[in-house]
Amino acid sequence: MRVTYDPAADAAYIYLTNEQLAPGRDSMPLDPPEGVSAMVVLDWKDGKIVGLEVLDASALLHPDLLAQAARPGQA
């Protein structure tokens, strides 16, 4: 698993595979629990979940996860 985080956009992407994610994924927004304001998109490829995009990530993800995430421009 790999995580990237763009603080300017406050968006994180959680990769659930080490394979490069080529175009052609199916994306589906998820419904958050009642009372939670969140935007999470689930990406599928070939019938498998390959990643999650989380907007407003600093409010929804644990700070430890974001601290370890790669930032734009990092290898």
Steps between C-alpha positions, in 0.01 A plus 500: 500500500619851416348836594544839334377828645470845343466753786401782261199298379462319836461180297651159563516192282539157654642249250401143580735353240864552406412480130485822298139610468439549131198686365183298474408471865138518609440755776208500740430761771425344837218605730643600839328406825209720603619827652844481338589741224754323283599445139659163440531339157569129456697394188454158341705329229427154359250427778742587781518804730824680415479827692311764693502876454416700812417871483519710819760242599638691799158474668435137404834318521729447796786755519758218520387370161521844340842568659639188330331564164701609195449863398478640146846504344635224726618176346 
